[in-house]
Amino acid sequence: ACETLRNGGLIAFATDTIYGIACDASNSQAVQNLYRLKNRDSKKPIAIFVKDIAMAKEIFIFDEISEKLAKNFLPGRLTLVLETKENKSSTLSKYLNQENDHKKNEKFLGFRIVNHEFIKNLMIAFNGVLAVSSANISTQKPALNAKEVEKCFKNTDLNLIIDGEMAKEQKSSTVVKVKNNKIEVLRHGAIDQESLKVALL
């Protein structure tokens, strides 16, 4: 898997939510290939996976609210959308989020720290950042097992499918954006609204 990623390839694997497709987030060609594979609108951002909170804090600006959310839900089924640090975001592909508001000098991006044994080991071995999106053609339902992934992406540029244990609760991650200590739920998913409220008390 690491060899494929370092060579600019695309891999699919099970996560703690649904199956995902990943590539090296610093490789712009690989990121563009991921968009192309999924037939995804280039203006829709793609989140990244980082191995731990220390790596996240090298890339993102945390405030009081995002600290609380990270403490309560990471590693876990939360995608946290935060502003990136200028010096660190430059190492990531600009294609991850082309909708960033450059006029205000703001660059937001979503990230996850995944609670899944294979992903944890992969992140340590790869020692980098992955761009990851759900394993499906855009507008279609996400694949929930390796056979569905294989069927969906037959005869495409997907280089490797890792058959892993499916998540018990097959729901996408909850996506929360934090800006100026205020939260906005961009996608409802595995973590419900009530749990988010309790975490912020």
Backbone as CSV, one residue per row, in Angstrom:
resi,resn,N_x,N_y,N_z,CA_x,CA_y,CA_z,C_x,C_y,C_z
1,ALA,0.834,-1.206,0.000,0.000,0.000,0.000,0.871,1.260,0.000
2,CYS,1.887,1.285,0.851,2.779,2.457,0.912,3.515,2.666,-0.413
3,GLU,3.968,1.569,-0.990,4.679,1.662,-2.274,3.773,2.253,-3.353
4,THR,2.529,1.801,-3.398,1.563,2.319,-4.375,1.330,3.809,-4.151
5,LEU,1.149,4.209,-2.903,0.910,5.618,-2.572,2.103,6.492,-2.954
6,ARG,3.303,6.012,-2.625,4.509,6.808,-2.911,4.761,6.927,-4.410
7,ASN,4.232,5.971,-5.181,4.368,6.024,-6.639,3.231,6.791,-7.305
8,GLY,2.406,7.454,-6.487,1.327,8.280,-7.036,0.067,7.501,-7.351
9,GLY,-0.056,6.270,-6.803,-1.212,5.435,-7.101,-2.397,5.693,-6.187
10,LEU,-3.506,5.012,-6.508,-4.744,5.123,-5.743,-5.062,3.780,-5.105
11,ILE,-5.405,3.797,-3.817,-5.745,2.558,-3.121,-7.116,2.700,-2.457
12,ALA,-7.781,1.575,-2.249,-9.071,1.559,-1.549,-8.950,0.687,-0.314
13,PHE,-9.619,1.103,0.774,-9.571,0.337,2.015,-10.805,0.602,2.868
14,ALA,-11.049,-0.306,3.817,-12.111,-0.114,4.803,-11.636,0.894,5.844
15,THR,-12.565,1.678,6.382,-12.251,2.614,7.463,-13.184,2.312,8.640
16,ASP,-13.239,3.210,9.599,-14.160,3.039,10.727,-15.568,3.516,10.373
17,THR,-15.758,3.943,9.122,-17.095,4.339,8.659,-17.449,3.508,7.422
18,ILE,-16.989,3.935,6.245,-17.251,3.222,4.999,-15.930,3.030,4.253
19,TYR,-15.985,2.384,3.093,-14.761,2.219,2.302,-14.341,3.569,1.710
20,GLY,-13.020,3.783,1.637,-12.491,5.013,1.078,-11.453,4.738,0.008
21,ILE,-11.199,5.753,-0.819,-10.116,5.702,-1.801,-9.123,6.788,-1.437
22,ALA,-7.843,6.429,-1.445,-6.819,7.344,-0.944,-5.658,7.503,-1.908
23,CYS,-4.977,8.646,-1.752,-3.722,8.889,-2.457,-2.867,9.816,-1.600
24,ASP,-1.641,10.017,-2.014,-0.721,10.930,-1.324,-1.237,12.356,-1.482
25,ALA,-1.551,13.008,-0.363,-2.155,14.347,-0.401,-1.189,15.427,-0.883
26,SER,0.098,15.114,-0.925,1.071,16.104,-1.400,1.340,15.974,-2.898
27,ASN,0.786,14.939,-3.518,1.010,14.669,-4.935,-0.181,15.185,-5.748
28,SER,-0.007,16.330,-6.399,-1.117,16.968,-7.119,-1.668,16.103,-8.240
29,GLN,-0.791,15.388,-8.926,-1.260,14.531,-10.012,-2.131,13.408,-9.459
30,ALA,-1.714,12.840,-8.342,-2.492,11.768,-7.710,-3.851,12.283,-7.246
31,VAL,-3.867,13.481,-6.669,-5.133,14.081,-6.211,-6.067,14.322,-7.396
32,GLN,-5.519,14.832,-8.487,-6.326,15.042,-9.696,-6.854,13.710,-10.235
33,ASN,-6.045,12.661,-10.141,-6.473,11.335,-10.579,-7.622,10.809,-9.712
34,LEU,-7.575,11.147,-8.420,-8.649,10.744,-7.506,-9.963,11.428,-7.898
35,TYR,-9.898,12.718,-8.179,-11.090,13.443,-8.651,-11.627,12.801,-9.932
36,ARG,-10.722,12.496,-10.833,-11.113,11.942,-12.132,-11.741,10.553,-11.966
37,LEU,-11.134,9.731,-11.111,-11.635,8.381,-10.877,-13.078,8.403,-10.379
38,LYS,-13.366,9.332,-9.470,-14.698,9.424,-8.874,-15.667,10.276,-9.704
39,ASN,-15.146,10.912,-10.743,-15.943,11.875,-11.514,-16.487,12.959,-10.578
40,ARG,-15.614,13.417,-9.688,-15.995,14.381,-8.652,-15.782,15.805,-9.134
41,ASP,-16.721,16.670,-8.788,-16.611,18.093,-9.113,-15.326,18.638,-8.486
42,SER,-14.482,19.262,-9.306,-13.181,19.753,-8.815,-13.327,20.844,-7.763
43,LYS,-14.504,21.440,-7.656,-14.731,22.491,-6.657,-15.153,21.922,-5.302
44,LYS,-15.423,20.619,-5.259,-15.773,19.998,-3.983,-14.499,19.511,-3.303
45,PRO,-14.245,19.949,-2.079,-12.987,19.592,-1.408,-12.892,18.116,-1.054
46,ILE,-11.671,17.651,-0.882,-11.394,16.294,-0.411,-10.635,16.400,0.907
47,ALA,-11.095,15.650,1.909,-10.479,15.694,3.234,-9.188,14.883,3.265
48,ILE,-8.424,15.086,4.320,-7.170,14.355,4.493,-7.225,13.501,5.752
49,PHE,-6.412,12.440,5.766,-6.189,11.634,6.970,-4.811,11.978,7.511
50,VAL,-4.719,12.205,8.817,-3.430,12.385,9.485,-3.313,11.310,10.567
51,LYS,-2.088,11.018,10.981,-1.917,9.876,11.892,-2.277,10.184,13.346
52,ASP,-2.136,11.443,13.762,-2.438,11.778,15.153,-2.685,13.270,15.303
53,ILE,-3.047,13.682,16.517,-3.383,15.082,16.777,-2.154,15.982,16.643
54,ALA,-0.983,15.444,16.944,0.249,16.237,16.811,0.466,16.632,15.354
55,MET,0.244,15.695,14.432,0.376,16.009,13.015,-0.700,17.013,12.586
56,ALA,-1.908,16.848,13.115,-2.998,17.781,12.788,-2.644,19.201,13.214
57,LYS,-2.009,19.321,14.387,-1.686,20.655,14.901,-0.509,21.303,14.162
58,GLU,0.239,20.495,13.421,1.276,21.068,12.552,0.654,21.722,11.322
59,ILE,-0.530,21.226,10.937,-1.165,21.685,9.699,-2.280,22.698,9.946
60,PHE,-3.034,22.517,11.057,-4.251,23.301,11.275,-4.151,24.242,12.473
61,ILE,-4.963,25.294,12.432,-5.080,26.238,13.540,-6.234,25.786,14.430
62,PHE,-5.947,25.481,15.682,-6.965,25.025,16.633,-7.379,26.172,17.554
63,ASP,-8.685,26.257,17.840,-9.178,27.188,18.854,-9.831,26.366,19.969
64,GLU,-10.512,27.020,20.892,-11.077,26.325,22.052,-12.111,25.269,21.639
65,ILE,-12.981,25.605,20.693,-14.031,24.686,20.250,-13.430,23.469,19.546
66,SER,-12.506,23.710,18.625,-11.908,22.590,17.890,-11.092,21.697,18.811
67,GLU,-10.485,22.267,19.838,-9.765,21.469,20.840,-10.726,20.520,21.559
68,LYS,-11.895,21.041,21.935,-12.893,20.216,22.632,-13.392,19.086,21.737
69,LEU,-13.687,19.406,20.484,-14.182,18.397,19.552,-13.134,17.307,19.316
70,ALA,-11.892,17.740,19.149,-10.806,16.781,18.927,-10.622,15.874,20.139
71,LYS,-10.685,16.452,21.327,-10.509,15.683,22.556,-11.611,14.635,22.728
72,ASN,-12.842,14.995,22.342,-13.992,14.104,22.539,-14.177,13.065,21.444
73,PHE,-13.784,13.391,20.209,-14.157,12.524,19.094,-13.011,11.984,18.241
74,LEU,-11.791,12.397,18.507,-10.672,11.917,17.696,-9.695,11.107,18.554
75,PRO,-9.237,9.954,18.064,-9.586,9.318,16.795,-11.066,8.916,16.811
76,GLY,-11.700,8.987,15.637,-13.106,8.639,15.562,-13.760,9.122,14.289
77,ARG,-15.093,9.105,14.305,-15.859,9.297,13.072,-16.272,10.752,12.852
78,LEU,-15.313,11.632,13.062,-15.513,13.067,12.864,-14.539,13.584,11.820
79,THR,-15.057,14.361,10.873,-14.191,15.133,9.979,-14.251,16.570,10.458
80,LEU,-13.110,17.098,10.862,-13.027,18.446,11.395,-12.466,19.368,10.320
81,VAL,-13.219,20.415,9.985,-12.795,21.369,8.958,-12.269,22.615,9.647
82,LEU,-10.955,22.835,9.505,-10.298,23.960,10.172,-9.447,24.745,9.178
83,GLU,-9.062,25.935,9.613,-8.162,26.744,8.788,-6.746,26.168,8.881
84,THR,-6.078,26.099,7.744,-4.718,25.550,7.725,-3.690,26.641,8.003
85,LYS,-2.563,26.222,8.546,-1.448,27.138,8.748,-0.770,27.384,7.405
86,GLU,-0.440,28.605,7.137,0.080,28.970,5.820,1.338,28.194,5.442
87,ASN,2.258,28.038,6.382,3.529,27.373,6.051,3.371,25.878,5.811
88,LYS,2.365,25.248,6.459,2.188,23.803,6.330,1.273,23.427,5.176
89,SER,0.276,24.259,4.906,-0.669,23.916,3.850,-0.006,23.917,2.477
90,SER,1.144,24.578,2.370,1.843,24.656,1.083,2.395,23.296,0.644
91,THR,2.573,22.372,1.616,3.096,21.047,1.268,1.989,20.117,0.758
92,LEU,0.726,20.525,0.930,-0.404,19.742,0.447,-0.821,20.231,-0.934
93,SER,-1.396,19.353,-1.717,-1.830,19.732,-3.057,-2.898,20.830,-3.015
94,LYS,-2.753,21.817,-3.860,-3.743,22.904,-3.923,-5.097,22.411,-4.426
95,TYR,-5.102,21.227,-5.065,-6.343,20.701,-5.638,-7.277,20.096,-4.596
96,LEU,-6.809,19.947,-3.342,-7.648,19.380,-2.289,-8.862,20.245,-1.990
97,ASN,-8.688,21.560,-2.096,-9.814,22.479,-1.905,-9.607,23.733,-2.733
98,GLN,-10.197,23.742,-3.920,-10.055,24.898,-4.809,-11.073,25.993,-4.505
99,GLU,-11.953,25.726,-3.534,-12.953,26.719,-3.157,-12.484,27.610,-2.004
100,ASN,-11.230,27.408,-1.569,-10.720,28.241,-0.480,-10.796,29.714,-0.850
101,ASP,-11.146,30.536,0.135,-11.331,31.968,-0.099,-9.984,32.688,0.011
102,HIS,-9.295,32.813,-1.102,-7.962,33.428,-1.086,-8.022,34.937,-0.830
103,LYS,-9.150,35.567,-1.135,-9.276,37.017,-0.915,-9.137,37.358,0.558
104,LYS,-9.674,36.488,1.406,-9.594,36.714,2.849,-8.392,36.000,3.462
105,ASN,-7.581,35.400,2.599,-6.384,34.682,3.055,-6.728,33.492,3.953
106,GLU,-7.900,32.904,3.723,-8.318,31.755,4.524,-8.215,30.491,3.687
107,LYS,-7.676,29.454,4.292,-7.591,28.162,3.609,-8.112,27.096,4.553
108,PHE,-9.309,26.622,4.287,-9.931,25.599,5.128,-9.830,24.230,4.478
109,LEU,-9.706,23.217,5.327,-9.599,21.846,4.843,-10.120,20.911,5.938
110,GLY,-10.696,19.799,5.533,-11.176,18.815,6.498,-10.128,17.751,6.757
111,PHE,-10.100,17.236,7.991,-9.177,16.136,8.297,-9.845,15.129,9.225
112,ARG,-9.317,13.908,9.179,-9.765,12.837,10.071,-8.563,12.155,10.708
113,ILE,-8.776,11.646,11.924,-7.861,10.699,12.555,-8.703,9.456,12.784
114,VAL,-8.415,8.409,12.036,-9.330,7.272,11.936,-9.041,6.203,12.993
115,ASN,-10.107,5.725,13.614,-9.991,4.693,14.644,-10.187,3.317,14.003
116,HIS,-9.163,2.865,13.292,-9.230,1.588,12.569,-7.811,1.037,12.501
117,GLU,-7.638,-0.207,12.904,-6.294,-0.766,13.094,-5.435,-0.690,11.830
118,PHE,-5.999,-1.092,10.695,-5.212,-1.064,9.453,-4.798,0.361,9.091
119,ILE,-5.745,1.302,9.208,-5.443,2.702,8.856,-4.372,3.272,9.788
120,LYS,-4.480,2.954,11.074,-3.473,3.423,12.042,-2.082,2.949,11.618
121,ASN,-1.964,1.659,11.287,-0.674,1.097,10.878,-0.200,1.679,9.555
122,LEU,-1.146,1.892,8.636,-0.795,2.478,7.344,-0.260,3.897,7.514
123,MET,-0.915,4.689,8.362,-0.500,6.078,8.568,0.902,6.149,9.184
124,ILE,1.209,5.218,10.070,2.544,5.177,10.679,3.584,4.786,9.636
125,ALA,3.266,3.748,8.852,4.208,3.257,7.837,4.413,4.261,6.713
126,PHE,3.332,4.903,6.292,3.420,5.878,5.199,4.085,7.170,5.678
127,ASN,3.804,7.542,6.921,4.388,8.729,7.559,4.175,10.002,6.721
128,GLY,2.948,10.159,6.257,2.590,11.340,5.472,1.116,11.611,5.629
129,VAL,0.575,12.383,4.714,-0.831,12.755,4.751,-1.535,12.131,3.548
130,LEU,-2.711,11.565,3.779,-3.483,10.961,2.696,-4.694,11.816,2.350
131,ALA,-4.978,11.951,1.060,-6.242,12.520,0.605,-7.196,11.353,0.447
132,VAL,-8.371,11.429,1.087,-9.283,10.284,1.093,-10.714,10.724,0.815
133,SER,-11.373,9.985,-0.068,-12.779,10.227,-0.376,-13.505,8.888,-0.400
134,SER,-14.815,8.915,-0.255,-15.590,7.678,-0.229,-15.422,6.886,-1.521
135,ALA,-15.493,5.562,-1.395,-15.269,4.680,-2.542,-16.554,4.551,-3.365
136,ASN,-16.774,5.508,-4.224,-17.934,5.491,-5.108,-17.737,6.528,-6.215
137,ILE,-18.473,6.347,-7.295,-18.557,7.397,-8.304,-19.455,8.475,-7.712
138,SER,-19.115,9.740,-7.887,-19.907,10.835,-7.306,-21.378,10.701,-7.662
139,THR,-22.218,10.980,-6.680,-23.697,10.900,-6.721,-24.207,9.472,-6.496
140,GLN,-23.327,8.464,-6.552,-23.751,7.092,-6.279,-23.497,6.737,-4.813
141,LYS,-24.114,5.642,-4.356,-23.952,5.232,-2.964,-22.527,4.719,-2.718
142,PRO,-21.961,5.008,-1.527,-20.616,4.510,-1.213,-20.568,2.987,-1.134
143,ALA,-19.451,2.420,-1.571,-19.241,0.976,-1.471,-19.030,0.594,-0.007
144,LEU,-19.596,-0.556,0.374,-19.518,-0.990,1.769,-18.648,-2.227,1.964
145,ASN,-18.104,-2.772,0.864,-17.173,-3.885,0.973,-16.270,-3.916,-0.259
146,ALA,-15.249,-4.754,-0.203,-14.243,-4.788,-1.263,-14.837,-5.205,-2.612
147,LYS,-15.804,-6.133,-2.574,-16.420,-6.580,-3.828,-17.176,-5.451,-4.518
148,GLU,-17.847,-4.620,-3.728,-18.565,-3.467,-4.287,-17.583,-2.462,-4.885
149,VAL,-16.451,-2.271,-4.216,-15.412,-1.371,-4.730,-14.902,-1.875,-6.073
150,GLU,-14.618,-3.180,-6.104,-14.088,-3.800,-7.327,-15.075,-3.661,-8.483
151,LYS,-16.340,-3.890,-8.197,-17.385,-3.778,-9.223,-17.522,-2.343,-9.723
152,CYS,-17.471,-1.408,-8.791,-17.646,0.015,-9.123,-16.493,0.558,-9.967
153,PHE,-15.273,0.095,-9.669,-14.085,0.678,-10.318,-13.341,-0.314,-11.220
154,LYS,-14.090,-1.250,-11.772,-13.491,-2.221,-12.691,-12.952,-1.488,-13.923
155,ASN,-11.767,-1.895,-14.365,-11.128,-1.292,-15.553,-10.904,0.212,-15.403
156,THR,-10.509,0.636,-14.211,-10.176,2.044,-13.968,-8.736,2.134,-13.460
157,ASP,-8.344,3.335,-13.036,-6.980,3.572,-12.549,-6.810,3.282,-11.058
158,LEU,-7.785,2.622,-10.434,-7.628,2.218,-9.039,-6.608,1.085,-8.981
159,ASN,-5.504,1.313,-8.267,-4.364,0.379,-8.313,-4.439,-0.778,-7.336
160,LEU,-5.091,-0.563,-6.178,-5.045,-1.574,-5.128,-6.303,-1.504,-4.274
161,ILE,-6.924,-2.650,-4.039,-8.068,-2.737,-3.127,-7.686,-3.652,-1.976
162,ILE,-7.785,-3.136,-0.756,-7.444,-3.914,0.424,-8.747,-4.371,1.072
163,ASP,-8.946,-5.690,1.102,-10.176,-6.252,1.650,-10.069,-6.252,3.165
164,GLY,-10.807,-5.354,3.797,-10.719,-5.219,5.249,-12.064,-5.408,5.916
165,GLU,-12.032,-5.443,7.233,-13.252,-5.618,8.012,-14.150,-4.402,7.866
166,MET,-15.426,-4.664,7.589,-16.375,-3.571,7.422,-16.711,-2.944,8.772
167,ALA,-17.032,-1.659,8.734,-17.461,-0.983,9.950,-18.803,-1.557,10.411
168,LYS,-19.000,-1.625,11.721,-20.267,-2.145,12.250,-21.419,-1.200,11.889
169,GLU,-21.161,0.091,11.995,-22.177,1.089,11.645,-21.703,1.807,10.385
170,GLN,-22.318,1.476,9.269,-21.830,1.977,7.985,-22.434,3.341,7.656
171,LYS,-21.953,4.333,8.377,-22.375,5.717,8.146,-21.147,6.560,7.866
172,SER,-21.300,7.561,7.013,-20.202,8.486,6.753,-19.891,9.286,8.014
173,SER,-18.683,9.839,8.064,-18.308,10.662,9.217,-19.150,11.941,9.245
174,THR,-19.328,12.471,10.441,-19.969,13.780,10.596,-18.926,14.851,10.281
175,VAL,-19.300,15.811,9.448,-18.363,16.867,9.043,-18.735,18.174,9.744
176,VAL,-17.799,18.699,10.522,-18.032,19.925,11.288,-16.956,20.957,10.955
177,LYS,-17.404,22.142,10.592,-16.473,23.253,10.343,-16.441,24.158,11.566
178,VAL,-15.243,24.533,11.984,-15.088,25.450,13.112,-14.393,26.718,12.620
179,LYS,-15.050,27.841,12.835,-14.486,29.133,12.449,-14.852,30.160,13.511
180,ASN,-13.844,30.857,14.011,-14.052,31.876,15.048,-14.825,31.324,16.250
181,ASN,-14.446,30.108,16.674,-15.062,29.445,17.822,-16.553,29.182,17.653
182,LYS,-16.997,29.055,16.415,-18.382,28.683,16.122,-18.378,27.449,15.234
183,ILE,-19.378,26.566,15.447,-19.408,25.342,14.650,-20.549,25.368,13.630
184,GLU,-20.284,24.724,12.511,-21.291,24.545,11.466,-21.215,23.083,11.013
185,VAL,-22.324,22.363,11.131,-22.353,20.968,10.683,-22.583,20.952,9.173
186,LEU,-21.564,20.523,8.438,-21.646,20.496,6.976,-22.255,19.201,6.460
187,ARG,-22.129,18.128,7.245,-22.748,16.851,6.874,-23.092,16.068,8.132
188,HIS,-24.332,15.651,8.236,-24.745,14.813,9.357,-24.316,13.377,9.072
189,GLY,-23.797,12.700,10.085,-23.286,11.357,9.869,-23.275,10.540,11.142
190,ALA,-22.162,9.862,11.384,-22.058,8.877,12.464,-22.176,9.500,13.862
191,ILE,-21.788,10.762,14.021,-21.906,11.443,15.323,-23.123,12.363,15.272
192,ASP,-24.068,12.153,16.192,-25.305,12.937,16.127,-25.148,14.324,16.755
193,GLN,-26.149,15.159,16.475,-26.135,16.558,16.911,-26.059,16.682,18.436
194,GLU,-26.779,15.807,19.132,-26.811,15.861,20.588,-25.424,15.583,21.187
195,SER,-24.711,14.610,20.618,-23.371,14.281,21.109,-22.421,15.455,20.930
196,LEU,-22.567,16.164,19.810,-21.743,17.350,19.567,-22.022,18.426,20.615
197,LYS,-23.303,18.631,20.922,-23.687,19.657,21.902,-23.112,19.332,23.283
198,VAL,-23.242,18.063,23.683,-22.733,17.625,24.988,-21.230,17.839,25.089
199,ALA,-20.518,17.548,23.988,-19.057,17.675,23.991,-18.603,19.116,24.182
200,LEU,-19.451,20.058,23.806,-19.072,21.471,23.881,-19.496,22.151,25.170
201,LEU,-20.173,21.407,26.056,-20.608,21.996,27.335,-19.419,22.301,28.237
